[in-house]
Amino acid sequence: MTNTTRVLKNERLQEPISLDDRRLRKTRSTPPAPDPLRSHEPLTRYLGRSQSLARPSRAVRPWRERAEQLIQQFAARGAVFTADDLRDQGLDEPDQPNQWGALFKVMQEEKVITMVGFTSSRRDGRHSSVIRQWTGAGHDGR
């Protein structure tokens, strides 16, 4: 006999039940009530992350301030630009590569820039990978 066909006796009802029936009864029980302190945990994590993106650490500030200044210049002109264009203007690489994404995300959330498309990167190390094109939020990208 296999485990799923073995018959057991229910002590309370004195009737035979299979292991499959026991598994079904366990799955039918109501799930425990959510902990009110943990119910907003993902939202809190998201809010904490977006706040940390908006306020960079002291080590990141010089790079971040220069990058924001360049983005605002491109946005004011209404030019379509990419991260490669910021590098062409003399912006160094950040300590962590993911700071590029955080920078553009915050600038988009602050309605400084708008994504208008995609293009291939001009950097040698990127092997023509796809990057986003941006323009000032008040411009249509043409």
N, C-alpha and C positions, 0 to 999 in steps of 0.2 A: 504494500500500500504506500502511496505517496502522502506527503504532508497535507496536501490540499484535499484529499479524499478521506482522511482519518476522521472518525466521528468521535466527538467528545460529549460528555453529559453536562448540561447546564445545571449547576447545583441548586439554583432557586426553582427552576421550572421542571427539573428532572426530565428534560426532553433532549434528544440527541441533536447536536448542531455540528456543522462542519467548520473547519478552520476558515473557509471562505466566508461563512456567515459571520464569524467573529471579526474578521477584517472589515466587512461591510459595516458592522455595528460601530466599530471604532471610527470609521471615516464619516459616519452620519452624525456624530456628535458635533455640537456647535463649537466653533473655534473660540479660543479665549478672547475676552474683550481686549481691545488694544489699549496699551498703556498710554494714558494721556500725555505723559512726559515725553514719550518717544514718537507720538503720532506726527509731530511736526519736524522730526529730525532731518529728513531730506531737505525740507524747505529751509531750515536753519543752516544746514550745510551749504546750500546754494547761496543764500544771502550772505553768509560769511565769506564764501569764495568771491562773490561779485564785489563785496566791500574790500576784500584784500586786493582785488585787481584794480580798484579805483584808487587805493592808497598804497603805492609801492613802498618797499622797505628803503632805508637810507642808502643801501648799497646800489640800488637800482635807480634812484632818483636822477642822477646826472644823465644817464642814458635815456631814461623815460622823458625827462623834460626836453631834451634835444629832439627826440623822436616826435613828441607832441607838437613842438614848434614847427618842425618840417611838415607834418601832416596838415597843420592849420594853414601853412603857406600854400601847399598844393590845393587844399580845399577852397581857399579864398579865390584862387585863380580859376577854379572850375576845371582844372586839368584832371585827366584820368591818370592814375598813378598806381604803382605797386610797391611792395617792400624793396624790390630791386632799385627803384628810383630813389628811395630814401638812402640806400647804401651808396648810390652814385653821388649823392649830395654830401658824402663824407660821414654818414652815420656809421659808427662801429657796430660790430656784432655785440649783442647783450651777453651777459654771463650765462644765461640759460636760453636756449633757442625758443622755448615756449613763451618767452616774454613778448615775442612778435605777435602771437595770437591774442594774448591778453591785451596788448596795446590797441590793436585794431578793434577788438570786441568792445572795449570801454569807449573808444572814440565813436563807434557806431551807436552804442547805447546812449551816448551823450548827444546824438544827432549832429555830430560834426561831419561825418562821412557816411556815404551810402555805397554798398557794393553794386557794381554795374556789370560785372562779368568775370571771365577767367582768361588767362593767357599763359604762355609758357615762360618759365623763369629763364633769365639770361645768365645766371650764375653757373660757373663750371661745375661746381659740386652738386648742383640740383639736377643735372642731366635733362634739362627741358621739362621738369615736372610742372604740374599745373599750380598756379598761384592766382589769388584774387586780384581783381582790379577795383579801385576805389575812386570816388570823386566826392566833391563837397556835397553836403546834404541838400543844398538849395539848387544844385545843378542836375541836369539830366544825363550827363556822361558823354555828350557828343562834342 
